[in-house]
């Protein structure tokens, strides 16, 4: 299913990002931010349109896990150099 893969981060955790999928990443981001109790909000690091966001997200997660960058769930170690 066509959609987007996104990477979002927070200023208070500059070495951690969340990688997910969505048909509309900006609405997804609003939902994530509105469900949090913290004052720190997520912001977009990158968004990529892909032909199949389900397959693309799994491939990215698997690659980052193989690279030893997985923290938990959809969260990964992050730097501007490894995006």
C-alpha positions in Angstrom: 0.0 0.0 0.0 1.4 3.3 -1.0 2.2 5.7 1.8 5.1 7.2 3.7 7.9 6.1 6.0 8.9 8.8 8.5 11.6 9.5 11.0 10.7 11.8 13.9 12.8 13.0 16.8 12.8 15.2 19.8 15.2 18.0 20.9 15.6 16.5 24.4 16.7 13.2 23.0 18.8 14.1 19.9 20.3 10.6 19.6 16.9 8.7 19.4 14.4 8.7 16.6 11.1 6.9 15.9 10.7 5.3 12.5 7.2 4.6 11.4 4.7 4.5 8.5 1.6 6.4 7.7 -0.7 7.4 4.9 -0.5 11.0 6.3 2.6 11.5 8.4 1.7 15.0 9.5 -1.6 13.8 11.0 0.2 10.9 12.6 2.7 13.3 14.1 -0.1 15.5 15.5 -1.6 12.3 17.1 1.7 11.3 18.6 2.3 14.7 20.1 -1.3 15.2 21.4 -1.1 11.8 23.2 2.1 12.7 25.2 2.2 14.3 28.6 5.7 15.8 28.0 6.3 19.4 26.9 8.8 18.1 24.4 7.2 17.4 21.0 8.4 15.3 18.1 9.4 16.9 14.9 10.0 15.5 11.4 13.6 14.5 10.6 12.6 13.0 7.2 9.6 11.7 5.3 9.8 9.5 2.2 7.0 8.5 -0.1 7.2 4.7 -0.9 5.2 2.3 -3.0 4.5 0.0 -0.1 4.9 1.6 3.3 4.4 -1.7 5.2 7.3 -3.5 3.4 9.5 -0.4 3.5 9.1 0.1 7.2 9.9 -3.5 8.0 13.0 -3.4 5.7 14.3 -0.2 7.4 13.7 -1.6 10.9 15.4 -4.9 10.0 18.4 -3.1 8.5 18.8 -0.8 11.5 18.5 -3.8 13.9 21.2 -5.6 11.9 23.4 -2.4 12.3 22.9 -2.6 16.1 20.9 0.7 16.2 17.6 -0.7 17.6 16.6 0.5 21.1 13.0 -0.8 21.5 9.8 -1.0 19.4 10.1 1.6 16.7 12.9 3.6 18.4 16.5 3.6 17.1 19.8 5.3 17.8 20.0 8.3 15.5 22.5 10.8 14.2 22.2 13.0 11.1 24.9 10.9 9.6 23.0 7.6 9.6 19.6 8.9 8.2 
